[in-house]
Amino acid sequence: MTGSQWVAHPGNDGVKYTVYTDGAPSPITEGIGDFEVVSEQYYLHVDPAITVLATTRFGEVVMPVVYTKLWGEGRVFYCSLGHQPNIVQMPQTLELMRRGMLWAARCL
């Protein structure tokens, strides 16, 4: 139902990487530019039905960081950011989470 399955953490924790808001246009990511975090990157198996909103890269691989998915009449919002409090407290992460939850609740 969620749209992905975790496979691995390439490089484990403490990896500096860029979150690219280069996915499908969405009110969830609108006005939030690319930003860097130091955390865990996720390597995922993903459902082709997801709508990718933000990505990261390791080598040639482009992996979703933020996505949405419809499940019947429900809405699924996914964000891989947040393993540590300092990542959740970043303005970009807070705003993505706020908007994503509003979107899932059909308030955005």
Residue frames as a rotation matrix with the C-alpha (Angstrom) as fourth column:
MET 1
0.563 0.827 0.000 0.00
0.827 -0.563 0.000 0.00
0.000 0.000 -1.000 0.00
THR 2
0.474 -0.360 -0.804 2.73
0.275 -0.807 0.523 2.51
-0.836 -0.469 -0.284 0.87
GLY 3
0.974 0.004 -0.228 4.38
-0.209 -0.382 -0.900 2.36
-0.090 0.924 -0.371 -2.54
SER 4
0.241 -0.938 -0.249 7.90
-0.666 0.027 -0.745 1.18
0.706 0.346 -0.619 -1.72
GLN 5
0.965 -0.099 -0.241 9.97
0.231 0.754 0.615 -1.39
0.121 -0.650 0.751 0.07
TRP 6
0.593 -0.797 0.119 13.25
-0.772 -0.520 0.365 -0.54
-0.229 -0.308 -0.923 1.80
VAL 7
0.861 -0.381 -0.336 16.28
0.128 0.802 -0.583 -2.43
0.492 0.459 0.740 0.51
ALA 8
0.140 -0.909 -0.393 19.45
0.971 0.203 -0.123 -0.76
0.191 -0.365 0.911 1.86
HIS 9
0.909 -0.075 -0.410 21.19
0.066 -0.946 0.318 2.34
-0.412 -0.316 -0.855 3.24
PRO 10
0.553 -0.766 0.329 24.04
0.655 0.155 -0.740 2.98
0.516 0.624 0.587 0.77
GLY 11
-0.260 -0.766 0.588 26.88
0.088 -0.625 -0.776 4.43
0.962 -0.150 0.230 2.85
ASN 12
-0.239 0.270 -0.933 24.91
0.936 0.321 -0.146 3.98
0.260 -0.908 -0.329 6.10
ASP 13
0.756 0.565 -0.330 24.20
0.645 -0.727 0.235 7.04
-0.108 -0.391 -0.914 8.26
GLY 14
0.277 -0.642 -0.715 26.04
0.242 -0.674 0.698 10.36
-0.930 -0.366 -0.032 7.98
VAL 15
-0.360 -0.344 0.867 25.98
0.908 0.086 0.411 10.66
-0.216 0.935 0.281 4.18
LYS 16
-0.353 0.222 -0.909 25.81
-0.114 -0.974 -0.193 14.21
-0.929 0.035 0.369 2.83
TYR 17
-0.658 0.190 0.729 23.42
0.735 0.372 0.566 14.29
-0.164 0.908 -0.385 -0.10
THR 18
-0.903 0.363 -0.229 21.14
-0.405 -0.897 0.176 16.61
-0.142 0.251 0.957 -2.03
VAL 19
-0.263 0.914 0.309 17.36
0.614 0.405 -0.678 16.36
-0.744 0.011 -0.668 -2.08
TYR 20
-0.998 -0.062 -0.025 16.24
0.013 -0.552 0.834 17.48
-0.065 0.832 0.551 -5.53
THR 21
-0.217 0.972 -0.086 12.69
0.045 -0.078 -0.996 18.80
-0.975 -0.220 -0.027 -5.80
ASP 22
-0.708 -0.261 -0.656 12.75
-0.613 -0.234 0.754 17.82
-0.351 0.936 0.006 -9.47
GLY 23
-0.791 0.440 0.425 9.77
0.461 0.885 -0.059 15.48
-0.402 0.150 -0.903 -9.56
ALA 24
-0.263 0.807 0.529 6.21
0.842 -0.076 0.535 16.02
0.471 0.586 -0.659 -10.71
PRO 25
-0.699 0.093 0.709 4.78
-0.222 -0.971 -0.091 19.50
0.680 -0.221 0.699 -10.06
SER 26
-0.015 0.675 -0.738 2.88
0.761 0.486 0.429 19.50
0.648 -0.555 -0.521 -6.77
PRO 27
0.548 0.244 0.800 1.67
-0.272 -0.852 0.447 21.93
0.791 -0.463 -0.401 -4.11
ILE 28
0.933 -0.246 -0.263 3.68
0.352 0.473 0.808 19.79
-0.075 -0.846 0.528 -1.68
THR 29
0.083 -0.997 0.005 7.03
0.922 0.079 0.378 20.81
-0.377 -0.027 0.926 -3.18
GLU 30
0.512 0.174 0.841 6.09
0.657 -0.710 -0.253 24.15
0.553 0.682 -0.478 -4.76
GLY 31
0.721 -0.250 0.647 8.65
-0.338 -0.941 0.013 26.83
0.605 -0.228 -0.763 -3.86
ILE 32
0.721 -0.548 0.424 10.91
-0.279 0.330 0.902 24.43
-0.635 -0.768 0.085 -1.96
GLY 33
0.509 -0.609 -0.608 14.24
-0.800 -0.075 -0.595 24.32
0.317 0.789 -0.526 -3.74
ASP 34
0.466 -0.482 -0.742 16.90
0.235 0.876 -0.421 21.65
0.853 0.021 0.521 -3.65
PHE 35
0.542 -0.314 0.779 18.62
-0.801 -0.472 0.368 21.26
0.252 -0.824 -0.508 -0.27
GLU 36
-0.221 -0.740 -0.635 21.33
-0.305 0.671 -0.676 19.20
0.926 0.044 -0.374 1.39
VAL 37
0.777 0.362 0.515 21.05
-0.608 0.220 0.763 16.86
0.163 -0.906 0.391 4.35
VAL 38
-0.518 -0.833 -0.193 23.45
-0.676 0.537 -0.505 14.61
0.524 -0.131 -0.841 6.25
SER 39
0.127 0.670 0.731 21.55
-0.861 0.440 -0.253 11.44
-0.492 -0.598 0.633 7.02
GLU 40
-0.491 -0.186 0.851 20.73
0.110 0.956 0.272 8.03
-0.864 0.227 -0.449 5.56
GLN 41
-0.436 0.384 -0.814 19.86
-0.900 -0.202 0.387 7.61
-0.016 0.901 0.434 1.92
TYR 42
0.040 0.524 0.851 17.35
-0.328 0.811 -0.484 4.88
-0.944 -0.260 0.204 1.16
TYR 43
-0.850 -0.136 -0.509 17.59
-0.522 0.350 0.778 2.41
0.072 0.927 -0.368 -1.68
LEU 44
-0.250 0.892 0.376 14.02
-0.520 0.204 -0.829 1.28
-0.816 -0.403 0.413 -2.40
HIS 45
-0.835 0.338 0.434 11.97
0.551 0.527 0.648 -1.01
-0.010 0.780 -0.626 -4.57
VAL 46
-0.721 0.555 -0.416 9.19
-0.331 -0.802 -0.497 1.27
-0.609 -0.221 0.762 -5.78
ASP 47
-0.017 0.852 0.524 5.69
0.642 0.411 -0.647 0.79
-0.766 0.325 -0.554 -7.10
PRO 48
-0.783 -0.300 0.544 5.43
0.621 -0.427 0.658 2.25
0.035 0.853 0.521 -10.61
ALA 49
0.168 0.940 0.298 2.13
0.810 -0.304 0.502 3.84
0.562 0.157 -0.812 -9.53
ILE 50
0.160 -0.128 -0.979 3.83
0.799 -0.565 0.205 6.40
-0.579 -0.815 0.012 -7.25
THR 51
0.765 -0.011 0.644 4.17
0.395 -0.781 -0.483 10.05
0.508 0.624 -0.593 -8.22
VAL 52
0.022 -0.879 -0.476 7.73
1.000 0.018 0.014 11.10
-0.004 -0.476 0.880 -7.39
LEU 53
0.928 0.342 0.146 8.04
0.331 -0.939 0.094 14.66
0.169 -0.039 -0.985 -6.06
ALA 54
0.566 -0.807 0.166 11.67
-0.824 -0.547 0.151 14.75
-0.031 -0.222 -0.975 -4.84
THR 55
0.889 -0.323 -0.326 14.71
0.178 0.897 -0.405 12.56
0.423 0.302 0.854 -5.45
THR 56
0.482 -0.872 0.088 18.29
-0.604 -0.258 0.754 11.89
-0.635 -0.417 -0.651 -4.44
ARG 57
0.762 -0.302 -0.573 21.12
-0.425 0.435 -0.794 10.29
0.489 0.848 0.203 -6.33
PHE 58
0.357 -0.799 0.484 23.85
-0.421 0.325 0.847 7.78
-0.834 -0.506 -0.220 -5.58
GLY 59
-0.655 -0.639 0.404 26.04
0.187 0.381 0.905 7.29
-0.732 0.668 -0.130 -8.61
GLU 60
-0.951 0.297 -0.089 23.80
-0.140 -0.153 0.978 6.69
0.276 0.943 0.186 -11.62
VAL 61
-0.484 0.793 -0.369 20.79
0.817 0.561 0.135 5.77
0.314 -0.236 -0.919 -9.46
VAL 62
-0.706 0.422 0.568 17.94
-0.446 -0.889 0.106 8.26
0.550 -0.179 0.816 -8.97
MET 63
-0.645 0.417 -0.641 15.86
0.657 0.730 -0.186 7.34
0.391 -0.541 -0.745 -5.93
PRO 64
0.211 0.811 0.546 12.62
0.193 -0.582 0.790 8.86
0.958 -0.061 -0.279 -4.60
VAL 65
-0.918 -0.365 -0.157 12.78
0.247 -0.216 -0.945 10.82
0.311 -0.906 0.288 -1.33
VAL 66
-0.581 0.800 -0.153 9.23
-0.289 -0.379 -0.879 12.23
-0.761 -0.466 0.451 -1.42
TYR 67
-0.928 0.344 -0.145 6.29
-0.056 0.256 0.965 10.75
0.369 0.903 -0.218 -3.27
THR 68
-0.342 0.897 0.281 2.53
-0.786 -0.108 -0.609 10.40
-0.516 -0.429 0.742 -3.27
LYS 69
-0.965 0.146 -0.219 0.26
-0.012 0.807 0.590 7.56
0.263 0.572 -0.777 -4.25
LEU 70
-0.140 0.973 0.186 -3.45
-0.968 -0.173 0.179 6.98
0.206 -0.155 0.966 -4.47
TRP 71
-0.992 -0.073 -0.104 -4.81
-0.046 0.969 -0.244 3.85
0.119 -0.238 -0.964 -2.77
GLY 72
-0.294 0.956 -0.017 -8.45
0.953 0.295 0.072 3.36
0.074 0.005 -0.997 -3.58
GLU 73
0.630 0.572 0.524 -10.11
0.491 -0.817 0.302 6.49
0.601 0.067 -0.796 -2.21
GLY 74
0.795 -0.373 -0.478 -7.17
0.395 -0.280 0.875 7.14
-0.460 -0.884 -0.075 0.11
ARG 75
0.765 -0.619 0.180 -4.01
-0.260 -0.551 -0.793 9.14
0.589 0.560 -0.582 -0.31
VAL 76
0.683 -0.657 -0.318 -0.51
0.707 0.488 0.512 8.06
-0.181 -0.575 0.798 0.69
PHE 77
0.796 -0.556 0.241 2.28
-0.439 -0.803 -0.402 10.58
0.417 0.214 -0.883 1.36
TYR 78
0.744 -0.629 -0.227 5.85
0.668 0.683 0.297 9.31
-0.032 -0.372 0.928 1.80
CYS 79
0.678 -0.652 0.338 8.96
-0.514 -0.750 -0.417 11.21
0.525 0.109 -0.844 2.91
SER 80
0.544 -0.531 -0.650 12.18
0.537 0.815 -0.216 9.36
0.644 -0.232 0.729 3.80
LEU 81
-0.335 -0.705 0.625 13.64
-0.061 -0.646 -0.761 12.34
0.940 -0.293 0.173 5.67
GLY 82
0.397 0.540 0.742 13.61
-0.671 -0.380 0.636 12.29
0.626 -0.751 0.212 9.44
HIS 83
0.346 -0.322 -0.881 15.94
0.427 0.890 -0.158 9.72
0.836 -0.321 0.445 10.91
GLN 84
-0.502 -0.574 -0.647 17.31
0.856 -0.222 -0.467 12.38
0.124 -0.788 0.603 13.25
PRO 85
0.314 0.711 -0.629 15.66
0.794 -0.560 -0.237 15.37
-0.520 -0.425 -0.741 14.96
ASN 86
-0.317 -0.490 -0.812 17.95
0.019 -0.859 0.511 17.88
-0.948 0.147 0.281 13.23
ILE 87
-0.966 0.031 0.256 16.70
0.258 0.125 0.958 16.70
-0.003 0.992 -0.129 9.81
VAL 88
-0.113 0.993 -0.021 13.04
0.979 0.114 0.170 16.95
0.171 -0.001 -0.985 10.88
GLN 89
0.263 0.193 -0.945 13.69
0.617 -0.787 0.011 20.46
-0.741 -0.587 -0.325 12.25
MET 90
-0.835 -0.544 0.077 15.02
0.389 -0.486 0.783 21.75
-0.388 0.684 0.618 8.91
PRO 91
-0.372 0.738 -0.563 12.54
-0.480 -0.672 -0.563 24.26
-0.794 0.061 0.605 7.42
GLN 92
-0.473 0.168 -0.865 12.35
-0.847 0.184 0.499 22.33
0.243 0.968 0.056 4.12
THR 93
-0.869 0.129 -0.478 11.58
0.172 0.984 -0.046 19.02
0.465 -0.122 -0.877 5.84
LEU 94
-0.725 0.625 -0.288 9.01
0.256 -0.144 -0.956 20.58
-0.639 -0.767 -0.055 8.16
GLU 95
-0.313 0.622 -0.718 7.25
-0.750 -0.625 -0.215 22.22
-0.582 0.472 0.662 5.24
LEU 96
-0.624 0.060 -0.779 7.29
-0.581 0.632 0.513 19.06
0.523 0.773 -0.359 3.13
MET 97
-0.893 0.274 -0.357 5.82
0.422 0.785 -0.454 17.08
0.155 -0.556 -0.817 6.03
ARG 98
-0.591 0.694 -0.410 3.19
-0.053 -0.541 -0.840 19.73
-0.805 -0.475 0.356 6.78
ARG 99
-0.286 0.461 -0.840 2.07
-0.927 -0.356 0.120 19.97
-0.243 0.813 0.529 3.17
GLY 100
-0.762 -0.063 -0.645 2.21
-0.348 0.879 0.326 16.22
0.546 0.473 -0.692 2.65
MET 101
-0.854 0.474 -0.214 -0.05
0.461 0.500 -0.733 15.59
-0.240 -0.725 -0.645 5.63
LEU 102
-0.343 0.748 -0.568 -2.47
-0.400 -0.663 -0.633 18.28
-0.850 0.010 0.527 4.46
TRP 103
-0.453 0.128 -0.882 -2.49
-0.874 0.132 0.468 16.71
0.176 0.983 0.052 0.99
ALA 104
-0.902 0.065 -0.428 -3.16
0.081 0.997 -0.018 13.23
0.425 -0.051 -0.904 2.42
ALA 105
-0.642 0.689 -0.335 -6.02
0.481 0.023 -0.876 14.66
-0.596 -0.724 -0.347 4.50
ARG 106
-0.180 0.529 0.829 -7.43
0.950 -0.125 0.286 16.34
0.255 0.839 -0.480 1.34
CYS 107
0.602 0.321 -0.731 -6.87
0.577 -0.808 0.120 19.81
-0.552 -0.494 -0.671 2.80
LEU 108
-0.139 -0.701 -0.700 -4.36
-0.300 -0.643 0.704 20.85
-0.944 0.308 -0.121 0.14
